[in-house]
């Protein structure tokens, strides 16, 4: 599992890859030609970024005739959220709830 997390973090670390994910979030099922249209890089460069996203499980592809369509898979991001973000936020919420209780007791 840690290896999967590492692949996701590595994929999300690059602004170009985050841009590609945002594009797929806006509209899923895009072709390579469509994804590369707003990027100032070679087709090969975009393909390399998509490969990193695929390896991390963030993008899945499906053939449709002669085209290869790219789709966002949000599950790995959700797993990162649950594992690395949500549990730390819970501690802060608990601390705020305890502070509220203490303050209410002091006022009573």
MDTraj code that builds the backbone (N, CA, C; nanometers):
import mdtraj as md
import numpy as np

residues = "UNK UNK UNK UNK UNK UNK UNK UNK UNK UNK UNK UNK UNK UNK UNK UNK UNK UNK UNK UNK UNK UNK UNK UNK UNK UNK UNK UNK UNK UNK UNK UNK UNK UNK UNK UNK UNK UNK UNK UNK UNK UNK UNK UNK UNK UNK UNK UNK UNK UNK UNK UNK UNK UNK UNK UNK UNK UNK UNK UNK UNK UNK UNK UNK UNK UNK UNK UNK UNK UNK UNK UNK UNK UNK UNK UNK UNK UNK UNK UNK UNK UNK UNK UNK UNK UNK UNK UNK UNK UNK UNK UNK UNK UNK UNK UNK UNK UNK UNK UNK UNK UNK UNK UNK UNK UNK UNK UNK".split()
xyz = np.array([
    [0.0823, -0.1201, 0.0000],
    [0.0000, 0.0000, 0.0000],
    [0.0863, 0.1259, 0.0000],
    [0.1945, 0.1260, 0.0777],
    [0.2819, 0.2443, 0.0815],
    [0.3389, 0.2721, -0.0572],
    [0.3700, 0.1663, -0.1318],
    [0.4206, 0.1851, -0.2672],
    [0.3177, 0.2536, -0.3567],
    [0.1901, 0.2145, -0.3401],
    [0.0829, 0.2797, -0.4157],
    [0.0733, 0.4268, -0.3782],
    [0.0826, 0.4563, -0.2486],
    [0.0795, 0.5957, -0.2029],
    [0.1944, 0.6739, -0.2653],
    [0.3113, 0.6142, -0.2703],
    [0.4273, 0.6826, -0.3274],
    [0.4040, 0.7174, -0.4744],
    [0.3446, 0.6243, -0.5489],
    [0.3161, 0.6506, -0.6906],
    [0.2158, 0.7643, -0.7067],
    [0.1157, 0.7674, -0.6200],
    [0.0147, 0.8731, -0.6273],
    [0.0761, 1.0076, -0.5909],
    [0.1529, 1.0112, -0.4819],
    [0.2172, 1.1372, -0.4423],
    [0.3123, 1.1869, -0.5517],
    [0.3877, 1.0945, -0.6110],
    [0.4795, 1.1333, -0.7194],
    [0.4009, 1.1903, -0.8371],
    [0.2914, 1.1250, -0.8714],
    [0.2100, 1.1715, -0.9841],
    [0.1510, 1.3092, -0.9554],
    [0.1050, 1.3310, -0.8335],
    [0.0420, 1.4584, -0.7981],
    [0.1431, 1.5708, -0.7765],
    [0.2692, 1.5365, -0.7635],
    [0.3725, 1.6374, -0.7354],
    [0.4003, 1.7291, -0.8537],
    [0.3640, 1.6856, -0.9725],
    [0.3970, 1.7629, -1.0928],
    [0.2783, 1.8486, -1.1380],
    [0.3000, 1.9789, -1.1619],
    [0.1891, 2.0662, -1.2025],
    [0.1264, 2.0283, -1.3373],
    [0.2030, 1.9761, -1.4287],
    [0.1467, 1.9342, -1.5579],
    [0.0511, 1.8177, -1.5382],
    [0.0889, 1.7239, -1.4537],
    [0.0013, 1.6088, -1.4289],
    [-0.1256, 1.6522, -1.3552],
    [-0.1130, 1.7467, -1.2617],
    [-0.2329, 1.7977, -1.1949],
    [-0.3241, 1.8686, -1.2962],
    [-0.2640, 1.9408, -1.3902],
    [-0.3413, 2.0070, -1.4952],
    [-0.4179, 1.9034, -1.5777],
    [-0.3515, 1.7941, -1.6138],
    [-0.4176, 1.6886, -1.6908],
    [-0.5338, 1.6282, -1.6120],
    [-0.5146, 1.6067, -1.4829],
    [-0.6229, 1.5541, -1.3997],
    [-0.7395, 1.6522, -1.3943],
    [-0.7086, 1.7813, -1.3837],
    [-0.8148, 1.8828, -1.3829],
    [-0.8927, 1.8808, -1.5136],
    [-0.8225, 1.8651, -1.6235],
    [-0.8895, 1.8581, -1.7546],
    [-0.9829, 1.7368, -1.7608],
    [-0.9376, 1.6238, -1.7084],
    [-1.0222, 1.5043, -1.7091],
    [-1.1386, 1.5195, -1.6115],
    [-1.1178, 1.5920, -1.5033],
    [-1.2275, 1.6175, -1.4095],
    [-1.3356, 1.7021, -1.4769],
    [-1.2923, 1.7982, -1.5586],
    [-1.3877, 1.8847, -1.6303],
    [-1.4690, 1.8050, -1.7316],
    [-1.4011, 1.7174, -1.8035],
    [-1.4688, 1.6323, -1.9017],
    [-1.3883, 1.5047, -1.9202],
    [-1.4466, 1.3952, -1.8834],
    [-1.3813, 1.2647, -1.8916],
    [-1.3827, 1.2110, -2.0341],
    [-1.2976, 1.1131, -2.0611],
    [-1.2970, 1.0453, -2.1894],
    [-1.2301, 1.1252, -2.2997],
    [-1.1208, 1.1912, -2.2661],
    [-1.0505, 1.2752, -2.3648],
    [-0.9424, 1.1951, -2.4375],
    [-0.9170, 1.2370, -2.5593],
    [-0.8084, 1.1774, -2.6375],
    [-0.6768, 1.2478, -2.6037],
    [-0.5680, 1.1875, -2.6435],
    [-0.4370, 1.2490, -2.6261],
    [-0.4316, 1.3832, -2.6984],
    [-0.4838, 1.3889, -2.8182],
    [-0.4839, 1.5134, -2.8959],
    [-0.5565, 1.6244, -2.8204],
    [-0.6694, 1.5915, -2.7612],
    [-0.7455, 1.6894, -2.6837],
    [-0.6670, 1.7331, -2.5600],
    [-0.6079, 1.6390, -2.4898],
    [-0.5342, 1.6720, -2.3673],
    [-0.4104, 1.7570, -2.3952],
    [-0.3456, 1.7319, -2.5061],
    [-0.2230, 1.8063, -2.5362],
    [-0.2501, 1.9448, -2.5934],
    [-0.3737, 1.9720, -2.6334],
    [-0.4038, 2.0974, -2.7033],
    [-0.3756, 2.2223, -2.6201],
    [-0.3885, 2.2146, -2.4885],
    [-0.3642, 2.3311, -2.4032],
    [-0.2268, 2.3301, -2.3374],
    [-0.1424, 2.2385, -2.3762],
    [-0.0094, 2.2285, -2.3156],
    [0.0983, 2.2665, -2.4167],
    [0.1967, 2.3371, -2.3693],
    [0.3084, 2.3775, -2.4547],
    [0.4208, 2.2744, -2.4411],
    [0.3920, 2.1532, -2.4908],
    [0.4930, 2.0474, -2.4878],
    [0.4635, 1.9487, -2.5987],
    [0.5597, 1.8643, -2.6233],
    [0.5436, 1.7671, -2.7313],
    [0.4404, 1.6610, -2.6950],
    [0.3895, 1.5971, -2.7967],
    [0.2957, 1.4861, -2.7770],
    [0.3601, 1.3772, -2.6908],
    [0.4884, 1.3513, -2.7175],
    [0.5612, 1.2497, -2.6410],
    [0.5688, 1.2900, -2.4933],
    [0.5900, 1.4171, -2.4664],
    [0.5958, 1.4659, -2.3285],
    [0.4642, 1.4438, -2.2559],
    [0.3535, 1.4737, -2.3213],
    [0.2214, 1.4522, -2.2620],
    [0.1992, 1.3032, -2.2382],
    [0.2410, 1.2201, -2.3324],
    [0.2277, 1.0747, -2.3166],
    [0.3032, 1.0250, -2.1940],
    [0.4226, 1.0795, -2.1704],
    [0.5008, 1.0400, -2.0530],
    [0.4273, 1.0763, -1.9237],
    [0.3684, 1.1961, -1.9200],
    [0.2922, 1.2365, -1.8014],
    [0.1701, 1.1474, -1.7809],
    [0.1022, 1.1143, -1.8892],
    [-0.0139, 1.0263, -1.8784],
    [0.0262, 0.8879, -1.8296],
    [0.1432, 0.8410, -1.8711],
    [0.1912, 0.7094, -1.8261],
    [0.2130, 0.7087, -1.6745],
    [0.2691, 0.8158, -1.6199],
    [0.2895, 0.8258, -1.4743],
    [0.1535, 0.8240, -1.4037],
    [0.0571, 0.8968, -1.4592],
    [-0.0769, 0.8987, -1.4007],
    [-0.1438, 0.7615, -1.4091],
    [-0.1224, 0.6912, -1.5186],
    [-0.1772, 0.5559, -1.5326],
    [-0.1111, 0.4607, -1.4336],
    [0.0208, 0.4701, -1.4207],
    [0.0929, 0.3828, -1.3273],
    [0.0452, 0.4023, -1.1834],
    [0.0040, 0.5251, -1.1508],
    [-0.0465, 0.5552, -1.0171],
    [-0.1948, 0.5196, -1.0024],
    [-0.2574, 0.4786, -1.1124],
    [-0.3985, 0.4428, -1.1095],
    [-0.4919, 0.5624, -1.1146],
    [-0.4379, 0.6810, -1.1408],
    [-0.5199, 0.8020, -1.1438],
    [-0.5905, 0.8220, -1.2781],
    [-0.5396, 0.7586, -1.3819],
    [-0.5992, 0.7654, -1.5148],
    [-0.6123, 0.6231, -1.5682],
    [-0.7271, 0.5940, -1.6242],
    [-0.7484, 0.4661, -1.6915],
    [-0.7846, 0.4962, -1.8363],
    [-0.7520, 0.4039, -1.9243],
    [-0.7763, 0.4259, -2.0662],
    [-0.8671, 0.3169, -2.1220],
    [-0.9330, 0.3528, -2.2289],
    [-1.0187, 0.2582, -2.2992],
    [-1.0116, 0.2917, -2.4475],
    [-1.0024, 0.1891, -2.5283],
    [-1.0005, 0.2084, -2.6738],
    [-1.1440, 0.2243, -2.7232],
    [-1.1592, 0.3195, -2.8127],
    [-1.2873, 0.3409, -2.8793],
    [-1.2556, 0.3557, -3.0277],
    [-1.2662, 0.2448, -3.0987],
    [-1.2254, 0.2445, -3.2390],
    [-1.0748, 0.2637, -3.2473],
    [-1.0329, 0.3678, -3.3196],
    [-0.8898, 0.3948, -3.3339],
    [-0.8378, 0.4880, -3.2248],
    [-0.9287, 0.5412, -3.1450],
    [-0.8891, 0.6361, -3.0416],
    [-0.8700, 0.5684, -2.9068],
    [-0.7812, 0.6250, -2.8284],
    [-0.7599, 0.5824, -2.6913],
    [-0.8122, 0.6952, -2.6028],
    [-0.9137, 0.6641, -2.5242],
    [-0.9757, 0.7640, -2.4371],
    [-0.9196, 0.7535, -2.2960],
    [-0.8998, 0.8682, -2.2323],
    [-0.8439, 0.8757, -2.0971],
    [-0.9527, 0.9198, -1.9999],
    [-0.9600, 0.8497, -1.8867],
    [-1.0616, 0.8766, -1.7856],
    [-0.9956, 0.8951, -1.6490],
    [-1.0502, 0.9875, -1.5712],
    [-1.0040, 1.0108, -1.4355],
    [-1.0534, 0.8994, -1.3445],
    [-0.9638, 0.8487, -1.2609],
    [-1.0022, 0.7539, -1.1570],
    [-0.9732, 0.8227, -1.0231],
    [-1.0747, 0.8757, -0.9553],
    [-1.0521, 0.9510, -0.8319],
    [-1.0249, 0.8648, -0.7085],
    [-1.0380, 0.7343, -0.7193],
    [-1.0241, 0.6465, -0.6028],
    [-0.8883, 0.6613, -0.5331],
    [-0.7740, 0.6600, -0.6049],
    [-0.6461, 0.6744, -0.5334],
    [-0.6345, 0.8069, -0.4573],
    [-0.6930, 0.9142, -0.5106],
    [-0.6889, 1.0423, -0.4394],
    [-0.7733, 1.0331, -0.3132],
    [-0.8865, 0.9670, -0.3220],
    [-0.9720, 0.9500, -0.2037],
    [-0.9007, 0.8669, -0.0972],
    [-0.8311, 0.7628, -0.1399],
    [-0.7569, 0.6808, -0.0434],
    [-0.6470, 0.7617, 0.0242],
    [-0.5792, 0.8473, -0.0506],
    [-0.4779, 0.9367, 0.0080],
    [-0.5445, 1.0298, 0.1081],
    [-0.6579, 1.0848, 0.0698],
    [-0.7321, 1.1734, 0.1600],
    [-0.7659, 1.1013, 0.2899],
    [-0.8236, 0.9822, 0.2788],
    [-0.8642, 0.9074, 0.3978],
    [-0.7451, 0.8706, 0.4845],
    [-0.6344, 0.8333, 0.4219],
    [-0.5164, 0.7875, 0.4960],
    [-0.4339, 0.9026, 0.5531],
    [-0.4165, 1.0094, 0.4774],
    [-0.3193, 1.1114, 0.5156],
    [-0.3787, 1.2461, 0.5554],
    [-0.5014, 1.2725, 0.5230],
    [-0.5566, 1.4046, 0.5526],
    [-0.6671, 1.3948, 0.6572],
    [-0.7627, 1.3100, 0.6310],
    [-0.8798, 1.3031, 0.7170],
    [-0.8456, 1.2697, 0.8616],
    [-0.7550, 1.1771, 0.8838],
    [-0.7255, 1.1370, 1.0222],
    [-0.6595, 1.2504, 1.1011],
    [-0.5830, 1.3347, 1.0355],
    [-0.5199, 1.4470, 1.1044],
    [-0.6208, 1.5570, 1.1321],
    [-0.7160, 1.5739, 1.0434],
    [-0.8214, 1.6722, 1.0646],
    [-0.9069, 1.6314, 1.1833],
    [-0.9295, 1.5030, 1.2026],
    [-1.0106, 1.4538, 1.3134],
    [-0.9525, 1.4978, 1.4478],
    [-0.8206, 1.4955, 1.4595],
    [-0.7557, 1.5368, 1.5831],
    [-0.7864, 1.6844, 1.6121],
    [-0.7829, 1.7679, 1.5089],
    [-0.8126, 1.9097, 1.5275],
    [-0.9584, 1.9309, 1.5678],
    [-1.0489, 1.8580, 1.5081],
    [-1.1899, 1.8701, 1.5420],
    [-1.2122, 1.8278, 1.6865],
    [-1.1471, 1.7213, 1.7286],
    [-1.1603, 1.6755, 1.8667],
    [-1.1079, 1.7804, 1.9636],
    [-0.9952, 1.8420, 1.9297],
    [-0.9380, 1.9459, 2.0162],
    [-1.0322, 2.0651, 2.0269],
    [-1.0938, 2.1045, 1.9159],
    [-1.1894, 2.2161, 1.9191],
    [-1.3131, 2.1809, 2.0016],
    [-1.3602, 2.0589, 1.9909],
    [-1.4761, 2.0158, 2.0688],
    [-1.4439, 2.0171, 2.2182],
    [-1.3238, 1.9710, 2.2536],
    [-1.2823, 1.9735, 2.3943],
    [-1.2701, 2.1162, 2.4451],
    [-1.2142, 2.2064, 2.3651],
    [-1.2013, 2.3467, 2.4024],
    [-1.3389, 2.4087, 2.4246],
    [-1.4326, 2.3798, 2.3366],
    [-1.5693, 2.4308, 2.3497],
    [-1.6296, 2.3847, 2.4816],
    [-1.6141, 2.2561, 2.5137],
    [-1.6673, 2.2010, 2.6383],
    [-1.6046, 2.2700, 2.7586],
    [-1.4720, 2.2866, 2.7552],
    [-1.4032, 2.3534, 2.8657],
    [-1.4504, 2.4969, 2.8839],
    [-1.4641, 2.5700, 2.7739],
    [-1.5093, 2.7086, 2.7811],
    [-1.6518, 2.7181, 2.8351],
    [-1.7382, 2.6281, 2.7920],
    [-1.8758, 2.6274, 2.8417],
    [-1.8809, 2.5955, 2.9909],
    [-1.7924, 2.5062, 3.0348],
    [-1.7876, 2.4729, 3.1783],
    [-1.7381, 2.5919, 3.2596],
    [-1.6401, 2.6641, 3.2073],
    [-1.5855, 2.7816, 3.2754],
    [-1.6905, 2.8912, 3.2878],
    [-1.7788, 2.9026, 3.1884],
    [-1.8794, 3.0080, 3.1880],
    [-1.9972, 2.9731, 3.2818],
    [-2.0134, 2.8456, 3.3119],
    [-2.1279, 2.8017, 3.3935],
    [-2.1062, 2.8272, 3.5414],
])
top = md.Topology()
chain = top.add_chain()
for i, resn in enumerate(residues, 1):
    res = top.add_residue(resn, chain, resSeq=i)
    for name in ("N", "CA", "C"):
        top.add_atom(name, md.element.get_by_symbol(name[0]), res)
traj = md.Trajectory(xyz[None], top)
